[in-house]
Amino acid sequence: MPGTVQTEIEALLTAAFAPSRLAVINDSGRHSGHAGDDGSGESHFTVEIESEAFTGVSRVLRQRMVNKALGDIPGQRVHALAIKARAPGEAT
């Protein structure tokens, strides 16, 4: 069952980008005991998102768009967030 932060990430990204594909993967278990592990089980995530909103947008700007949509989650409530954002039809 997804945790609170994971569910919030999914909801925020769905509202902001109406993605055709969205996967929010909790990587926290692989980082147990490492820097940034706060013991919550929700400190490290990977986001894979595909949306028309990213068409013609650079990789850096896509990352900024995702971070902005997530508000205080990256860097404040989540230690690490890997973002893989692409437009429909782009290679993975």
Contacts in CASP RR format, 6 or more apart in sequence:
PFRMAT RR
TARGET T0000
AUTHOR 0000-0000-0000
METHOD contacts of the structure
MODEL  1
MPGTVQTEIEALLTAAFAPSRLAVINDSGRHSGHAGDDGSGESHFTVEIE
SEAFTGVSRVLRQRMVNKALGDIPGQRVHALAIKARAPGEAT
2 10 0 8 1.000
2 24 0 8 1.000
2 26 0 8 1.000
3 26 0 8 1.000
3 42 0 8 1.000
4 42 0 8 1.000
5 40 0 8 1.000
5 42 0 8 1.000
5 45 0 8 1.000
5 73 0 8 1.000
5 77 0 8 1.000
5 78 0 8 1.000
6 24 0 8 1.000
6 26 0 8 1.000
6 42 0 8 1.000
6 45 0 8 1.000
8 73 0 8 1.000
9 24 0 8 1.000
9 45 0 8 1.000
9 47 0 8 1.000
9 70 0 8 1.000
9 73 0 8 1.000
10 22 0 8 1.000
10 24 0 8 1.000
12 69 0 8 1.000
12 70 0 8 1.000
12 71 0 8 1.000
12 73 0 8 1.000
13 19 0 8 1.000
13 22 0 8 1.000
13 24 0 8 1.000
13 47 0 8 1.000
13 49 0 8 1.000
13 66 0 8 1.000
13 69 0 8 1.000
13 70 0 8 1.000
14 22 0 8 1.000
15 69 0 8 1.000
16 53 0 8 1.000
16 65 0 8 1.000
16 69 0 8 1.000
17 49 0 8 1.000
17 51 0 8 1.000
17 53 0 8 1.000
17 54 0 8 1.000
17 65 0 8 1.000
17 69 0 8 1.000
18 51 0 8 1.000
18 52 0 8 1.000
18 53 0 8 1.000
19 49 0 8 1.000
19 50 0 8 1.000
19 51 0 8 1.000
20 50 0 8 1.000
20 51 0 8 1.000
20 52 0 8 1.000
20 88 0 8 1.000
21 48 0 8 1.000
21 49 0 8 1.000
21 50 0 8 1.000
22 47 0 8 1.000
22 48 0 8 1.000
22 49 0 8 1.000
22 50 0 8 1.000
23 46 0 8 1.000
23 47 0 8 1.000
23 48 0 8 1.000
23 49 0 8 1.000
24 45 0 8 1.000
24 46 0 8 1.000
24 47 0 8 1.000
25 45 0 8 1.000
25 46 0 8 1.000
25 47 0 8 1.000
25 48 0 8 1.000
26 41 0 8 1.000
26 42 0 8 1.000
26 44 0 8 1.000
26 45 0 8 1.000
27 44 0 8 1.000
27 45 0 8 1.000
27 46 0 8 1.000
27 80 0 8 1.000
27 82 0 8 1.000
28 37 0 8 1.000
28 40 0 8 1.000
28 41 0 8 1.000
28 42 0 8 1.000
28 43 0 8 1.000
28 44 0 8 1.000
28 45 0 8 1.000
29 41 0 8 1.000
29 44 0 8 1.000
30 44 0 8 1.000
31 37 0 8 1.000
31 43 0 8 1.000
31 44 0 8 1.000
31 79 0 8 1.000
31 80 0 8 1.000
32 39 0 8 1.000
35 79 0 8 1.000
36 43 0 8 1.000
36 44 0 8 1.000
36 79 0 8 1.000
36 80 0 8 1.000
37 43 0 8 1.000
37 44 0 8 1.000
37 79 0 8 1.000
38 79 0 8 1.000
42 78 0 8 1.000
43 78 0 8 1.000
43 79 0 8 1.000
43 80 0 8 1.000
44 78 0 8 1.000
44 79 0 8 1.000
44 80 0 8 1.000
44 81 0 8 1.000
45 78 0 8 1.000
45 80 0 8 1.000
45 81 0 8 1.000
45 82 0 8 1.000
46 81 0 8 1.000
46 82 0 8 1.000
46 83 0 8 1.000
46 84 0 8 1.000
47 66 0 8 1.000
47 81 0 8 1.000
47 82 0 8 1.000
47 83 0 8 1.000
47 84 0 8 1.000
47 85 0 8 1.000
48 84 0 8 1.000
49 66 0 8 1.000
49 83 0 8 1.000
49 84 0 8 1.000
49 85 0 8 1.000
49 86 0 8 1.000
50 85 0 8 1.000
50 86 0 8 1.000
50 87 0 8 1.000
50 88 0 8 1.000
50 89 0 8 1.000
50 90 0 8 1.000
51 85 0 8 1.000
51 87 0 8 1.000
51 88 0 8 1.000
52 87 0 8 1.000
52 88 0 8 1.000
53 65 0 8 1.000
54 62 0 8 1.000
54 65 0 8 1.000
54 85 0 8 1.000
54 86 0 8 1.000
54 87 0 8 1.000
55 87 0 8 1.000
55 88 0 8 1.000
56 87 0 8 1.000
57 65 0 8 1.000
57 87 0 8 1.000
59 85 0 8 1.000
62 83 0 8 1.000
62 85 0 8 1.000
62 86 0 8 1.000
63 83 0 8 1.000
63 85 0 8 1.000
65 85 0 8 1.000
66 83 0 8 1.000
66 85 0 8 1.000
67 74 0 8 1.000
67 81 0 8 1.000
67 83 0 8 1.000
70 81 0 8 1.000
73 81 0 8 1.000
74 81 0 8 1.000
75 81 0 8 1.000
84 92 0 8 1.000
86 92 0 8 1.000
END
